[in-house]
Amino acid sequence: MYTSGIDNVTWLQHAWQNRLQSLFLLAVMAGFLALLGWLLWGRDGVVILVSTGLAAMLLNSSISLRLVMLLYQACRYLVIDFGTSKSPK
């Protein structure tokens, strides 16, 4: 079994720091989109750009895999490991 050199408390602290940093980045991006929408189109632009950014963020995880698979004309396949540890000769 692989063990890392980091204890659980430190790992949890880093995990929470990463979550807070990600939340901060998302807030900054939403603020930038709101500012851009306000400068270009006023109040309607804020609503349009922030809602478009939110939709893109929510759909990103499902669309990106499908898009990459489509671009490379790849298909999914199932790999089954039956637990054999013998290597072919």
C-alpha positions as CSV (number, residue, x, y, z in Angstrom):
1,M,0.0,0.0,0.0
2,Y,1.2,3.5,-0.8
3,T,1.5,5.9,2.0
4,S,2.2,9.6,1.6
5,G,4.3,11.7,3.9
6,I,1.3,13.9,4.9
7,D,-0.9,13.4,7.9
8,N,-4.7,13.7,7.7
9,V,-4.9,17.1,9.5
10,T,-2.5,18.7,7.1
11,W,-4.2,17.1,4.1
12,L,-7.6,18.5,5.3
13,Q,-6.1,22.0,5.8
14,H,-4.8,21.9,2.3
15,A,-8.0,20.6,0.9
16,W,-10.0,23.5,2.5
17,Q,-7.4,26.0,1.3
18,N,-7.8,24.7,-2.3
19,R,-11.6,24.9,-2.0
20,L,-11.5,28.5,-0.8
21,Q,-9.0,29.5,-3.5
22,S,-11.3,27.9,-6.1
23,L,-14.3,29.7,-4.8
24,F,-12.4,32.9,-4.8
25,L,-11.3,32.4,-8.4
26,L,-14.9,31.7,-9.4
27,A,-16.1,34.8,-7.7
28,V,-13.4,36.9,-9.4
29,M,-14.4,35.5,-12.8
30,A,-18.1,36.2,-12.1
31,G,-17.2,39.7,-11.1
32,F,-15.2,40.2,-14.2
33,L,-18.0,39.0,-16.4
34,A,-20.4,41.2,-14.5
35,L,-18.1,44.2,-15.0
36,L,-17.7,43.5,-18.7
37,G,-21.5,43.0,-19.2
38,W,-22.1,46.3,-17.4
39,L,-19.6,48.2,-19.4
40,L,-20.8,46.8,-22.8
41,W,-24.6,46.4,-22.4
42,G,-25.6,47.7,-19.0
43,R,-27.8,45.7,-16.6
44,D,-29.0,43.2,-19.2
45,G,-25.4,42.5,-20.1
46,V,-24.6,41.6,-16.5
47,V,-27.5,39.1,-16.4
48,I,-26.6,37.6,-19.8
49,L,-22.8,37.2,-19.2
50,V,-23.1,36.0,-15.6
51,S,-25.8,33.4,-16.5
52,T,-23.7,32.3,-19.5
53,G,-20.6,31.9,-17.4
54,L,-22.6,29.9,-14.8
55,A,-24.0,27.6,-17.4
56,A,-20.6,27.1,-18.9
57,M,-19.2,26.2,-15.5
58,L,-21.9,23.7,-14.7
59,L,-21.8,22.0,-18.2
60,N,-18.0,22.0,-18.4
61,S,-17.4,18.7,-16.7
62,S,-19.8,16.7,-18.9
63,I,-19.2,18.5,-22.2
64,S,-15.4,18.5,-22.1
65,L,-15.0,14.7,-22.1
66,R,-17.5,14.3,-24.9
67,L,-16.0,17.0,-27.0
68,V,-12.5,15.6,-26.7
69,M,-13.7,12.1,-27.5
70,L,-15.6,13.5,-30.5
71,L,-12.6,15.5,-31.8
72,Y,-10.3,12.5,-31.6
73,Q,-13.0,10.2,-33.0
74,A,-12.5,7.9,-30.0
75,C,-14.8,5.5,-28.4
76,R,-15.1,4.2,-24.9
77,Y,-14.3,0.6,-24.1
78,L,-14.4,-1.5,-21.0
79,V,-11.3,-2.9,-19.4
80,I,-11.8,-5.9,-17.2
81,D,-9.0,-7.1,-14.9
82,F,-9.6,-10.6,-13.6
83,G,-6.8,-10.3,-11.0
84,T,-4.3,-12.4,-12.9
85,S,-0.8,-11.5,-11.9
86,K,1.0,-13.6,-14.5
87,S,2.7,-11.7,-17.2
88,P,2.6,-13.0,-20.8
89,K,5.7,-14.8,-22.0
